[in-house]
Amino acid sequence: MTREAFGAEFVGADGFLDTPTFGVPPRFVAEALREGVRSWEQGRLEVSAFDEPMGASRAAYASLIGVDERQVAMGSSVSSLVGLVAAAVPDGSRVATLRGEYTSVTFPFAAQAGRGVTVTELPRGRLEDAAGDGDFDVVAVSLVQSADGAVLDVETLRRSIANSGTVTVIDVTQALGWKNIELTWADIVTAASYKWLLGPRGAAWMSLSQRMFETLVPHAANPFASDDLWSSLYGLPMRLAADARRFDSSPVWFSVLGAGVSLPWVASLDRAAVEAHTVGLANRLRAELELTPVDSAIVSIPVSHTADALQRTGVRASVRAGAVRVGFHLYNTESDLDRLLDAL
């Protein structure tokens, strides 16, 4: 059943409350991907066809977080982008994160243990205050937690690190697309395409502060990270772009194609209206279940239902950290909420 939301058509949105796992694309995004596959199948594919979607998605990501697009690098996953940061921190760096943080944020730093890098998990509420007290060199954390939708106290974190040299790495994958965000002060802000940004898996972005631009090593250096692709295919010396594109990994073509359509559309929407819609549905659910109101589109429900049991009632959800996890996006309606309440 096709549903219209914010001016776009969605084929699979009915009862779909699993955007924290993956998002349902607008019909026009799926059509663009189908056309791309047809051109591949028919031998009509042109590498140059991916230039425009790469640029469009980069510009849209920059717009969504409030930075200049020249500060944005493009990769295939959050963990690979965070890995560039983890590889660049000095030996013996002390990294703070939240207890139970998503491992795409923490594993890249934990993998640097051989260089004396340590990762300390702190409880919620403690991390934000501790970030700038001199005990840590890096804070790596999600803006919104994947497991339960808890939202980072960014203002406290910002104040805490204001007069310190602490590097801030913030993953906004579970926020960007429904939450109105402005994070120009953070050193690294990264997100993947395939959840709330409604693109395919295989595309991700990262904004860099000037000090991180000067610190990072382009370990994935490739022709797409150069000033000009076609003049950089063969031979040395290395000639990379002068801006953050130098940190781009070689693009996953069809993922970039889809993201180049989905991100500009998401970035064009009234972000305050999207946030009000999604958080409004989530907090109505919390009220019905007598849960504490939270300004998050993700709700963790402490019940013993399985995802399969809910799916049999027409509700698509997931189970994380021992609870049912649902997420309300721009294509969800009161009917999805009512169906979930009936199932519960």
Buried (B, 14 or more C-beta within 10 A) or exposed (E): EEBEBBEBBBEBBBBBBBBBBBBBBBBEBBEBBEEBEEBEEEEEBEEEBBBEBBBBBBBBBBBBBEBEBBBBBBBBBBBBBBBBBBBBBEEEBBBBBBEBBBEBBBBBBBBBEEEEBBBEBBEBEEBBBBBBEEEBBBBBBBBBBBBBBBBBBBEBBBBBBEEBEBBBBBBBBBBBBBBBBEBEBBBBBBBBBBBBBBBBBBBBBBBBBEEBBEBBEBEBBBBBBBEEBEEBEEEEEEBBBEBBBBBBBEBBBBBBBBBBBBBBBBBEBEBEEBBEBBBBBBBBBBEEBEBEEBEBBBBBBEEEBEBEBBBEEBBBBBBBEEBBBBBBBBBBBEEBBEBBEEBB
